[in-house]
Amino acid sequence: MVYANPAMFSKMSDELLKDSNDKNGEPSVIWDKLDKEDDAEDIIWDDDTPSPIQEFYKDQTVFITGATGFLGSLLVEKLLRCCPQIRKLILLIRKGKSNSVDERVKDYFNDTVFDRLRLTNPNYHEKVDIVTGHIDAQNFDAFTP
């Protein structure tokens, strides 16, 4: 049984609107509040059963293109953090204009998006494989480094 408190959303919206500007009228950082709300304290799963999404990705290998983009980064982080029984993520990453795939991967996983994941699961990289290639090339011009 899953339920969410509908009042949570209106309360959160009111707080965010109230706090969205600082004293000088400049937008303030509201991500801390959003992150706290994202902890799903108001969503209850009976008997600690996995969510339908966790069940879907259990023991699955997922091939992701576009992983280095904004949404791709969020997807990769969320899957690794929230689906601990996922078998493997395979990321297609192309060589950059001025840096190698290894440099891109190092920079990618050092992004602040992955801070929380590094704290909760420092061995997350064991579930990630990198395939070098390009989405526009035949057979992705792919190879594994």
Phi and psi in radians as a Rosetta constraint file:
Dihedral C 1 N 2 CA 2 C 2 CIRCULARHARMONIC -2.090 0.35
Dihedral N 2 CA 2 C 2 N 3 CIRCULARHARMONIC 2.354 0.35
Dihedral C 2 N 3 CA 3 C 3 CIRCULARHARMONIC -2.542 0.35
Dihedral N 3 CA 3 C 3 N 4 CIRCULARHARMONIC 2.655 0.35
Dihedral C 3 N 4 CA 4 C 4 CIRCULARHARMONIC -2.260 0.35
Dihedral N 4 CA 4 C 4 N 5 CIRCULARHARMONIC 2.504 0.35
Dihedral C 4 N 5 CA 5 C 5 CIRCULARHARMONIC -1.385 0.35
Dihedral N 5 CA 5 C 5 N 6 CIRCULARHARMONIC 1.916 0.35
Dihedral C 5 N 6 CA 6 C 6 CIRCULARHARMONIC -1.048 0.35
Dihedral N 6 CA 6 C 6 N 7 CIRCULARHARMONIC -0.535 0.35
Dihedral C 6 N 7 CA 7 C 7 CIRCULARHARMONIC -1.129 0.35
Dihedral N 7 CA 7 C 7 N 8 CIRCULARHARMONIC -0.430 0.35
Dihedral C 7 N 8 CA 8 C 8 CIRCULARHARMONIC -1.009 0.35
Dihedral N 8 CA 8 C 8 N 9 CIRCULARHARMONIC -0.720 0.35
Dihedral C 8 N 9 CA 9 C 9 CIRCULARHARMONIC -1.198 0.35
Dihedral N 9 CA 9 C 9 N 10 CIRCULARHARMONIC -0.750 0.35
Dihedral C 9 N 10 CA 10 C 10 CIRCULARHARMONIC -1.210 0.35
Dihedral N 10 CA 10 C 10 N 11 CIRCULARHARMONIC -0.676 0.35
Dihedral C 10 N 11 CA 11 C 11 CIRCULARHARMONIC -1.091 0.35
Dihedral N 11 CA 11 C 11 N 12 CIRCULARHARMONIC -0.786 0.35
Dihedral C 11 N 12 CA 12 C 12 CIRCULARHARMONIC -1.102 0.35
Dihedral N 12 CA 12 C 12 N 13 CIRCULARHARMONIC -0.737 0.35
Dihedral C 12 N 13 CA 13 C 13 CIRCULARHARMONIC -1.081 0.35
Dihedral N 13 CA 13 C 13 N 14 CIRCULARHARMONIC -0.773 0.35
Dihedral C 13 N 14 CA 14 C 14 CIRCULARHARMONIC -1.058 0.35
Dihedral N 14 CA 14 C 14 N 15 CIRCULARHARMONIC -0.780 0.35
Dihedral C 14 N 15 CA 15 C 15 CIRCULARHARMONIC -1.118 0.35
Dihedral N 15 CA 15 C 15 N 16 CIRCULARHARMONIC -0.721 0.35
Dihedral C 15 N 16 CA 16 C 16 CIRCULARHARMONIC -1.166 0.35
Dihedral N 16 CA 16 C 16 N 17 CIRCULARHARMONIC -0.722 0.35
Dihedral C 16 N 17 CA 17 C 17 CIRCULARHARMONIC -1.131 0.35
Dihedral N 17 CA 17 C 17 N 18 CIRCULARHARMONIC -0.734 0.35
Dihedral C 17 N 18 CA 18 C 18 CIRCULARHARMONIC -1.114 0.35
Dihedral N 18 CA 18 C 18 N 19 CIRCULARHARMONIC -0.714 0.35
Dihedral C 18 N 19 CA 19 C 19 CIRCULARHARMONIC -1.674 0.35
Dihedral N 19 CA 19 C 19 N 20 CIRCULARHARMONIC 0.119 0.35
Dihedral C 19 N 20 CA 20 C 20 CIRCULARHARMONIC -1.273 0.35
Dihedral N 20 CA 20 C 20 N 21 CIRCULARHARMONIC -0.276 0.35
Dihedral C 20 N 21 CA 21 C 21 CIRCULARHARMONIC -2.180 0.35
Dihedral N 21 CA 21 C 21 N 22 CIRCULARHARMONIC 2.482 0.35
Dihedral C 21 N 22 CA 22 C 22 CIRCULARHARMONIC -1.508 0.35
Dihedral N 22 CA 22 C 22 N 23 CIRCULARHARMONIC -2.977 0.35
Dihedral C 22 N 23 CA 23 C 23 CIRCULARHARMONIC -1.078 0.35
Dihedral N 23 CA 23 C 23 N 24 CIRCULARHARMONIC -0.489 0.35
Dihedral C 23 N 24 CA 24 C 24 CIRCULARHARMONIC -1.585 0.35
Dihedral N 24 CA 24 C 24 N 25 CIRCULARHARMONIC 0.104 0.35
Dihedral C 24 N 25 CA 25 C 25 CIRCULARHARMONIC 1.436 0.35
Dihedral N 25 CA 25 C 25 N 26 CIRCULARHARMONIC 0.081 0.35
Dihedral C 25 N 26 CA 26 C 26 CIRCULARHARMONIC -1.466 0.35
Dihedral N 26 CA 26 C 26 N 27 CIRCULARHARMONIC 2.552 0.35
Dihedral C 26 N 27 CA 27 C 27 CIRCULARHARMONIC -1.061 0.35
Dihedral N 27 CA 27 C 27 N 28 CIRCULARHARMONIC 2.354 0.35
Dihedral C 27 N 28 CA 28 C 28 CIRCULARHARMONIC -1.746 0.35
Dihedral N 28 CA 28 C 28 N 29 CIRCULARHARMONIC 2.917 0.35
Dihedral C 28 N 29 CA 29 C 29 CIRCULARHARMONIC -1.376 0.35
Dihedral N 29 CA 29 C 29 N 30 CIRCULARHARMONIC 2.069 0.35
Dihedral C 29 N 30 CA 30 C 30 CIRCULARHARMONIC -1.948 0.35
Dihedral N 30 CA 30 C 30 N 31 CIRCULARHARMONIC 0.073 0.35
Dihedral C 30 N 31 CA 31 C 31 CIRCULARHARMONIC -1.116 0.35
Dihedral N 31 CA 31 C 31 N 32 CIRCULARHARMONIC -0.554 0.35
Dihedral C 31 N 32 CA 32 C 32 CIRCULARHARMONIC -1.043 0.35
Dihedral N 32 CA 32 C 32 N 33 CIRCULARHARMONIC -0.737 0.35
Dihedral C 32 N 33 CA 33 C 33 CIRCULARHARMONIC -1.165 0.35
Dihedral N 33 CA 33 C 33 N 34 CIRCULARHARMONIC -0.745 0.35
Dihedral C 33 N 34 CA 34 C 34 CIRCULARHARMONIC -1.097 0.35
Dihedral N 34 CA 34 C 34 N 35 CIRCULARHARMONIC -0.714 0.35
Dihedral C 34 N 35 CA 35 C 35 CIRCULARHARMONIC -1.114 0.35
Dihedral N 35 CA 35 C 35 N 36 CIRCULARHARMONIC -0.701 0.35
Dihedral C 35 N 36 CA 36 C 36 CIRCULARHARMONIC -1.141 0.35
Dihedral N 36 CA 36 C 36 N 37 CIRCULARHARMONIC -0.675 0.35
Dihedral C 36 N 37 CA 37 C 37 CIRCULARHARMONIC -1.191 0.35
Dihedral N 37 CA 37 C 37 N 38 CIRCULARHARMONIC -0.497 0.35
Dihedral C 37 N 38 CA 38 C 38 CIRCULARHARMONIC -1.256 0.35
Dihedral N 38 CA 38 C 38 N 39 CIRCULARHARMONIC -0.160 0.35
Dihedral C 38 N 39 CA 39 C 39 CIRCULARHARMONIC -1.245 0.35
Dihedral N 39 CA 39 C 39 N 40 CIRCULARHARMONIC -0.035 0.35
Dihedral C 39 N 40 CA 40 C 40 CIRCULARHARMONIC 1.077 0.35
Dihedral N 40 CA 40 C 40 N 41 CIRCULARHARMONIC 0.600 0.35
Dihedral C 40 N 41 CA 41 C 41 CIRCULARHARMONIC -1.202 0.35
Dihedral N 41 CA 41 C 41 N 42 CIRCULARHARMONIC -0.434 0.35
Dihedral C 41 N 42 CA 42 C 42 CIRCULARHARMONIC -1.609 0.35
Dihedral N 42 CA 42 C 42 N 43 CIRCULARHARMONIC -0.011 0.35
Dihedral C 42 N 43 CA 43 C 43 CIRCULARHARMONIC -1.871 0.35
Dihedral N 43 CA 43 C 43 N 44 CIRCULARHARMONIC 2.134 0.35
Dihedral C 43 N 44 CA 44 C 44 CIRCULARHARMONIC -1.948 0.35
Dihedral N 44 CA 44 C 44 N 45 CIRCULARHARMONIC 2.293 0.35
Dihedral C 44 N 45 CA 45 C 45 CIRCULARHARMONIC -1.970 0.35
Dihedral N 45 CA 45 C 45 N 46 CIRCULARHARMONIC 2.121 0.35
Dihedral C 45 N 46 CA 46 C 46 CIRCULARHARMONIC -1.110 0.35
Dihedral N 46 CA 46 C 46 N 47 CIRCULARHARMONIC 2.481 0.35
Dihedral C 46 N 47 CA 47 C 47 CIRCULARHARMONIC 0.992 0.35
Dihedral N 47 CA 47 C 47 N 48 CIRCULARHARMONIC 0.468 0.35
Dihedral C 47 N 48 CA 48 C 48 CIRCULARHARMONIC 0.940 0.35
Dihedral N 48 CA 48 C 48 N 49 CIRCULARHARMONIC 0.571 0.35
Dihedral C 48 N 49 CA 49 C 49 CIRCULARHARMONIC -1.297 0.35
Dihedral N 49 CA 49 C 49 N 50 CIRCULARHARMONIC 2.576 0.35
Dihedral C 49 N 50 CA 50 C 50 CIRCULARHARMONIC -1.151 0.35
Dihedral N 50 CA 50 C 50 N 51 CIRCULARHARMONIC 2.642 0.35
Dihedral C 50 N 51 CA 51 C 51 CIRCULARHARMONIC -1.223 0.35
Dihedral N 51 CA 51 C 51 N 52 CIRCULARHARMONIC 2.865 0.35
Dihedral C 51 N 52 CA 52 C 52 CIRCULARHARMONIC -1.028 0.35
Dihedral N 52 CA 52 C 52 N 53 CIRCULARHARMONIC -0.591 0.35
Dihedral C 52 N 53 CA 53 C 53 CIRCULARHARMONIC -1.195 0.35
Dihedral N 53 CA 53 C 53 N 54 CIRCULARHARMONIC -0.753 0.35
Dihedral C 53 N 54 CA 54 C 54 CIRCULARHARMONIC -1.099 0.35
Dihedral N 54 CA 54 C 54 N 55 CIRCULARHARMONIC -0.690 0.35
Dihedral C 54 N 55 CA 55 C 55 CIRCULARHARMONIC -1.110 0.35
Dihedral N 55 CA 55 C 55 N 56 CIRCULARHARMONIC -0.734 0.35
Dihedral C 55 N 56 CA 56 C 56 CIRCULARHARMONIC -1.060 0.35
Dihedral N 56 CA 56 C 56 N 57 CIRCULARHARMONIC -0.767 0.35
Dihedral C 56 N 57 CA 57 C 57 CIRCULARHARMONIC -1.539 0.35
Dihedral N 57 CA 57 C 57 N 58 CIRCULARHARMONIC -0.049 0.35
Dihedral C 57 N 58 CA 58 C 58 CIRCULARHARMONIC -1.036 0.35
Dihedral N 58 CA 58 C 58 N 59 CIRCULARHARMONIC 2.218 0.35
Dihedral C 58 N 59 CA 59 C 59 CIRCULARHARMONIC 1.067 0.35
Dihedral N 59 CA 59 C 59 N 60 CIRCULARHARMONIC 0.409 0.35
Dihedral C 59 N 60 CA 60 C 60 CIRCULARHARMONIC -1.760 0.35
Dihedral N 60 CA 60 C 60 N 61 CIRCULARHARMONIC 2.626 0.35
Dihedral C 60 N 61 CA 61 C 61 CIRCULARHARMONIC -1.895 0.35
Dihedral N 61 CA 61 C 61 N 62 CIRCULARHARMONIC 2.252 0.35
Dihedral C 61 N 62 CA 62 C 62 CIRCULARHARMONIC -2.115 0.35
Dihedral N 62 CA 62 C 62 N 63 CIRCULARHARMONIC 2.211 0.35
Dihedral C 62 N 63 CA 63 C 63 CIRCULARHARMONIC -1.683 0.35
Dihedral N 63 CA 63 C 63 N 64 CIRCULARHARMONIC 2.160 0.35
Dihedral C 63 N 64 CA 64 C 64 CIRCULARHARMONIC -2.138 0.35
Dihedral N 64 CA 64 C 64 N 65 CIRCULARHARMONIC 2.187 0.35
Dihedral C 64 N 65 CA 65 C 65 CIRCULARHARMONIC -1.791 0.35
Dihedral N 65 CA 65 C 65 N 66 CIRCULARHARMONIC 2.656 0.35
Dihedral C 65 N 66 CA 66 C 66 CIRCULARHARMONIC 1.362 0.35
Dihedral N 66 CA 66 C 66 N 67 CIRCULARHARMONIC 0.297 0.35
Dihedral C 66 N 67 CA 67 C 67 CIRCULARHARMONIC -1.121 0.35
Dihedral N 67 CA 67 C 67 N 68 CIRCULARHARMONIC -0.455 0.35
Dihedral C 67 N 68 CA 68 C 68 CIRCULARHARMONIC -1.491 0.35
Dihedral N 68 CA 68 C 68 N 69 CIRCULARHARMONIC -0.087 0.35
Dihedral C 68 N 69 CA 69 C 69 CIRCULARHARMONIC -1.368 0.35
Dihedral N 69 CA 69 C 69 N 70 CIRCULARHARMONIC 3.089 0.35
Dihedral C 69 N 70 CA 70 C 70 CIRCULARHARMONIC -1.032 0.35
Dihedral N 70 CA 70 C 70 N 71 CIRCULARHARMONIC -0.978 0.35
Dihedral C 70 N 71 CA 71 C 71 CIRCULARHARMONIC -1.188 0.35
Dihedral N 71 CA 71 C 71 N 72 CIRCULARHARMONIC -0.625 0.35
Dihedral C 71 N 72 CA 72 C 72 CIRCULARHARMONIC -1.078 0.35
Dihedral N 72 CA 72 C 72 N 73 CIRCULARHARMONIC -0.724 0.35
Dihedral C 72 N 73 CA 73 C 73 CIRCULARHARMONIC -1.066 0.35
Dihedral N 73 CA 73 C 73 N 74 CIRCULARHARMONIC -0.766 0.35
Dihedral C 73 N 74 CA 74 C 74 CIRCULARHARMONIC -1.114 0.35
Dihedral N 74 CA 74 C 74 N 75 CIRCULARHARMONIC -0.719 0.35
Dihedral C 74 N 75 CA 75 C 75 CIRCULARHARMONIC -1.094 0.35
Dihedral N 75 CA 75 C 75 N 76 CIRCULARHARMONIC -0.831 0.35
Dihedral C 75 N 76 CA 76 C 76 CIRCULARHARMONIC -1.068 0.35
Dihedral N 76 CA 76 C 76 N 77 CIRCULARHARMONIC -0.814 0.35
Dihedral C 76 N 77 CA 77 C 77 CIRCULARHARMONIC -1.083 0.35
Dihedral N 77 CA 77 C 77 N 78 CIRCULARHARMONIC -0.805 0.35
Dihedral C 77 N 78 CA 78 C 78 CIRCULARHARMONIC -1.126 0.35
Dihedral N 78 CA 78 C 78 N 79 CIRCULARHARMONIC -0.740 0.35
Dihedral C 78 N 79 CA 79 C 79 CIRCULARHARMONIC -1.110 0.35
Dihedral N 79 CA 79 C 79 N 80 CIRCULARHARMONIC -0.768 0.35
Dihedral C 79 N 80 CA 80 C 80 CIRCULARHARMONIC -1.191 0.35
Dihedral N 80 CA 80 C 80 N 81 CIRCULARHARMONIC -0.619 0.35
Dihedral C 80 N 81 CA 81 C 81 CIRCULARHARMONIC -1.426 0.35
Dihedral N 81 CA 81 C 81 N 82 CIRCULARHARMONIC -0.709 0.35
Dihedral C 81 N 82 CA 82 C 82 CIRCULARHARMONIC -1.732 0.35
Dihedral N 82 CA 82 C 82 N 83 CIRCULARHARMONIC -0.209 0.35
Dihedral C 82 N 83 CA 83 C 83 CIRCULARHARMONIC -2.127 0.35
Dihedral N 83 CA 83 C 83 N 84 CIRCULARHARMONIC 1.274 0.35
Dihedral C 83 N 84 CA 84 C 84 CIRCULARHARMONIC -1.113 0.35
Dihedral N 84 CA 84 C 84 N 85 CIRCULARHARMONIC -0.313 0.35
Dihedral C 84 N 85 CA 85 C 85 CIRCULARHARMONIC -1.709 0.35
Dihedral N 85 CA 85 C 85 N 86 CIRCULARHARMONIC 0.209 0.35
Dihedral C 85 N 86 CA 86 C 86 CIRCULARHARMONIC -1.141 0.35
Dihedral N 86 CA 86 C 86 N 87 CIRCULARHARMONIC 2.428 0.35
Dihedral C 86 N 87 CA 87 C 87 CIRCULARHARMONIC -1.317 0.35
Dihedral N 87 CA 87 C 87 N 88 CIRCULARHARMONIC -0.906 0.35
Dihedral C 87 N 88 CA 88 C 88 CIRCULARHARMONIC -2.782 0.35
Dihedral N 88 CA 88 C 88 N 89 CIRCULARHARMONIC 2.521 0.35
Dihedral C 88 N 89 CA 89 C 89 CIRCULARHARMONIC -1.944 0.35
Dihedral N 89 CA 89 C 89 N 90 CIRCULARHARMONIC 2.261 0.35
Dihedral C 89 N 90 CA 90 C 90 CIRCULARHARMONIC -1.953 0.35
Dihedral N 90 CA 90 C 90 N 91 CIRCULARHARMONIC 2.076 0.35
Dihedral C 90 N 91 CA 91 C 91 CIRCULARHARMONIC -1.876 0.35
Dihedral N 91 CA 91 C 91 N 92 CIRCULARHARMONIC 2.192 0.35
Dihedral C 91 N 92 CA 92 C 92 CIRCULARHARMONIC -1.510 0.35
Dihedral N 92 CA 92 C 92 N 93 CIRCULARHARMONIC 2.038 0.35
Dihedral C 92 N 93 CA 93 C 93 CIRCULARHARMONIC -2.248 0.35
Dihedral N 93 CA 93 C 93 N 94 CIRCULARHARMONIC 2.286 0.35
Dihedral C 93 N 94 CA 94 C 94 CIRCULARHARMONIC -1.604 0.35
Dihedral N 94 CA 94 C 94 N 95 CIRCULARHARMONIC 2.781 0.35
Dihedral C 94 N 95 CA 95 C 95 CIRCULARHARMONIC -1.178 0.35
Dihedral N 95 CA 95 C 95 N 96 CIRCULARHARMONIC 2.420 0.35
Dihedral C 95 N 96 CA 96 C 96 CIRCULARHARMONIC -1.357 0.35
Dihedral N 96 CA 96 C 96 N 97 CIRCULARHARMONIC 2.972 0.35
Dihedral C 96 N 97 CA 97 C 97 CIRCULARHARMONIC -1.155 0.35
Dihedral N 97 CA 97 C 97 N 98 CIRCULARHARMONIC -0.632 0.35
Dihedral C 97 N 98 CA 98 C 98 CIRCULARHARMONIC -2.161 0.35
Dihedral N 98 CA 98 C 98 N 99 CIRCULARHARMONIC 0.027 0.35
Dihedral C 98 N 99 CA 99 C 99 CIRCULARHARMONIC -2.460 0.35
Dihedral N 99 CA 99 C 99 N 100 CIRCULARHARMONIC 2.781 0.35
Dihedral C 99 N 100 CA 100 C 100 CIRCULARHARMONIC -1.367 0.35
Dihedral N 100 CA 100 C 100 N 101 CIRCULARHARMONIC 2.974 0.35
Dihedral C 100 N 101 CA 101 C 101 CIRCULARHARMONIC -1.099 0.35
Dihedral N 101 CA 101 C 101 N 102 CIRCULARHARMONIC -0.716 0.35
Dihedral C 101 N 102 CA 102 C 102 CIRCULARHARMONIC -1.021 0.35
Dihedral N 102 CA 102 C 102 N 103 CIRCULARHARMONIC -0.748 0.35
Dihedral C 102 N 103 CA 103 C 103 CIRCULARHARMONIC -1.139 0.35
Dihedral N 103 CA 103 C 103 N 104 CIRCULARHARMONIC -0.722 0.35
Dihedral C 103 N 104 CA 104 C 104 CIRCULARHARMONIC -1.096 0.35
Dihedral N 104 CA 104 C 104 N 105 CIRCULARHARMONIC -0.733 0.35
Dihedral C 104 N 105 CA 105 C 105 CIRCULARHARMONIC -1.150 0.35
Dihedral N 105 CA 105 C 105 N 106 CIRCULARHARMONIC -0.750 0.35
Dihedral C 105 N 106 CA 106 C 106 CIRCULARHARMONIC -1.059 0.35
Dihedral N 106 CA 106 C 106 N 107 CIRCULARHARMONIC -0.841 0.35
Dihedral C 106 N 107 CA 107 C 107 CIRCULARHARMONIC -1.093 0.35
Dihedral N 107 CA 107 C 107 N 108 CIRCULARHARMONIC -0.702 0.35
Dihedral C 107 N 108 CA 108 C 108 CIRCULARHARMONIC -1.027 0.35
Dihedral N 108 CA 108 C 108 N 109 CIRCULARHARMONIC -0.895 0.35
Dihedral C 108 N 109 CA 109 C 109 CIRCULARHARMONIC -1.395 0.35
Dihedral N 109 CA 109 C 109 N 110 CIRCULARHARMONIC -0.136 0.35
Dihedral C 109 N 110 CA 110 C 110 CIRCULARHARMONIC -1.567 0.35
Dihedral N 110 CA 110 C 110 N 111 CIRCULARHARMONIC -0.022 0.35
Dihedral C 110 N 111 CA 111 C 111 CIRCULARHARMONIC -1.141 0.35
Dihedral N 111 CA 111 C 111 N 112 CIRCULARHARMONIC 2.642 0.35
Dihedral C 111 N 112 CA 112 C 112 CIRCULARHARMONIC -1.107 0.35
Dihedral N 112 CA 112 C 112 N 113 CIRCULARHARMONIC -0.345 0.35
Dihedral C 112 N 113 CA 113 C 113 CIRCULARHARMONIC -0.995 0.35
Dihedral N 113 CA 113 C 113 N 114 CIRCULARHARMONIC -0.554 0.35
Dihedral C 113 N 114 CA 114 C 114 CIRCULARHARMONIC -1.671 0.35
Dihedral N 114 CA 114 C 114 N 115 CIRCULARHARMONIC 0.112 0.35
Dihedral C 114 N 115 CA 115 C 115 CIRCULARHARMONIC -1.012 0.35
Dihedral N 115 CA 115 C 115 N 116 CIRCULARHARMONIC -0.874 0.35
Dihedral C 115 N 116 CA 116 C 116 CIRCULARHARMONIC -1.081 0.35
Dihedral N 116 CA 116 C 116 N 117 CIRCULARHARMONIC -0.720 0.35
Dihedral C 116 N 117 CA 117 C 117 CIRCULARHARMONIC -1.108 0.35
Dihedral N 117 CA 117 C 117 N 118 CIRCULARHARMONIC -0.739 0.35
Dihedral C 117 N 118 CA 118 C 118 CIRCULARHARMONIC -1.070 0.35
Dihedral N 118 CA 118 C 118 N 119 CIRCULARHARMONIC -0.601 0.35
Dihedral C 118 N 119 CA 119 C 119 CIRCULARHARMONIC -1.294 0.35
Dihedral N 119 CA 119 C 119 N 120 CIRCULARHARMONIC -0.733 0.35
Dihedral C 119 N 120 CA 120 C 120 CIRCULARHARMONIC -1.474 0.35
Dihedral N 120 CA 120 C 120 N 121 CIRCULARHARMONIC -0.496 0.35
Dihedral C 120 N 121 CA 121 C 121 CIRCULARHARMONIC -2.563 0.35
Dihedral N 121 CA 121 C 121 N 122 CIRCULARHARMONIC 1.388 0.35
Dihedral C 121 N 122 CA 122 C 122 CIRCULARHARMONIC -1.100 0.35
Dihedral N 122 CA 122 C 122 N 123 CIRCULARHARMONIC -0.277 0.35
Dihedral C 122 N 123 CA 123 C 123 CIRCULARHARMONIC -1.732 0.35
Dihedral N 123 CA 123 C 123 N 124 CIRCULARHARMONIC 0.366 0.35
Dihedral C 123 N 124 CA 124 C 124 CIRCULARHARMONIC -0.993 0.35
Dihedral N 124 CA 124 C 124 N 125 CIRCULARHARMONIC -0.557 0.35
Dihedral C 124 N 125 CA 125 C 125 CIRCULARHARMONIC -1.087 0.35
Dihedral N 125 CA 125 C 125 N 126 CIRCULARHARMONIC -0.330 0.35
Dihedral C 125 N 126 CA 126 C 126 CIRCULARHARMONIC -1.171 0.35
Dihedral N 126 CA 126 C 126 N 127 CIRCULARHARMONIC -0.339 0.35
Dihedral C 126 N 127 CA 127 C 127 CIRCULARHARMONIC -1.712 0.35
Dihedral N 127 CA 127 C 127 N 128 CIRCULARHARMONIC 0.137 0.35
Dihedral C 127 N 128 CA 128 C 128 CIRCULARHARMONIC -2.069 0.35
Dihedral N 128 CA 128 C 128 N 129 CIRCULARHARMONIC 2.242 0.35
Dihedral C 128 N 129 CA 129 C 129 CIRCULARHARMONIC -2.034 0.35
Dihedral N 129 CA 129 C 129 N 130 CIRCULARHARMONIC 2.493 0.35
Dihedral C 129 N 130 CA 130 C 130 CIRCULARHARMONIC -1.898 0.35
Dihedral N 130 CA 130 C 130 N 131 CIRCULARHARMONIC 2.292 0.35
Dihedral C 130 N 131 CA 131 C 131 CIRCULARHARMONIC -2.016 0.35
Dihedral N 131 CA 131 C 131 N 132 CIRCULARHARMONIC 2.167 0.35
Dihedral C 131 N 132 CA 132 C 132 CIRCULARHARMONIC -1.523 0.35
Dihedral N 132 CA 132 C 132 N 133 CIRCULARHARMONIC 2.267 0.35
Dihedral C 132 N 133 CA 133 C 133 CIRCULARHARMONIC 3.069 0.35
Dihedral N 133 CA 133 C 133 N 134 CIRCULARHARMONIC -3.020 0.35
Dihedral C 133 N 134 CA 134 C 134 CIRCULARHARMONIC -2.376 0.35
Dihedral N 134 CA 134 C 134 N 135 CIRCULARHARMONIC 2.340 0.35
Dihedral C 134 N 135 CA 135 C 135 CIRCULARHARMONIC -1.096 0.35
Dihedral N 135 CA 135 C 135 N 136 CIRCULARHARMONIC -0.490 0.35
Dihedral C 135 N 136 CA 136 C 136 CIRCULARHARMONIC -1.455 0.35
Dihedral N 136 CA 136 C 136 N 137 CIRCULARHARMONIC -0.267 0.35
Dihedral C 136 N 137 CA 137 C 137 CIRCULARHARMONIC -1.453 0.35
Dihedral N 137 CA 137 C 137 N 138 CIRCULARHARMONIC 2.653 0.35
Dihedral C 137 N 138 CA 138 C 138 CIRCULARHARMONIC -1.068 0.35
Dihedral N 138 CA 138 C 138 N 139 CIRCULARHARMONIC 2.315 0.35
Dihedral C 138 N 139 CA 139 C 139 CIRCULARHARMONIC 0.946 0.35
Dihedral N 139 CA 139 C 139 N 140 CIRCULARHARMONIC 0.469 0.35
Dihedral C 139 N 140 CA 140 C 140 CIRCULARHARMONIC 1.101 0.35
Dihedral N 140 CA 140 C 140 N 141 CIRCULARHARMONIC 0.080 0.35
Dihedral C 140 N 141 CA 141 C 141 CIRCULARHARMONIC 0.830 0.35
Dihedral N 141 CA 141 C 141 N 142 CIRCULARHARMONIC 0.715 0.35
Dihedral C 141 N 142 CA 142 C 142 CIRCULARHARMONIC -1.543 0.35
Dihedral N 142 CA 142 C 142 N 143 CIRCULARHARMONIC 2.565 0.35
Dihedral C 142 N 143 CA 143 C 143 CIRCULARHARMONIC -2.716 0.35
Dihedral N 143 CA 143 C 143 N 144 CIRCULARHARMONIC 2.698 0.35
Dihedral C 143 N 144 CA 144 C 144 CIRCULARHARMONIC -1.718 0.35
Dihedral N 144 CA 144 C 144 N 145 CIRCULARHARMONIC 2.301 0.35
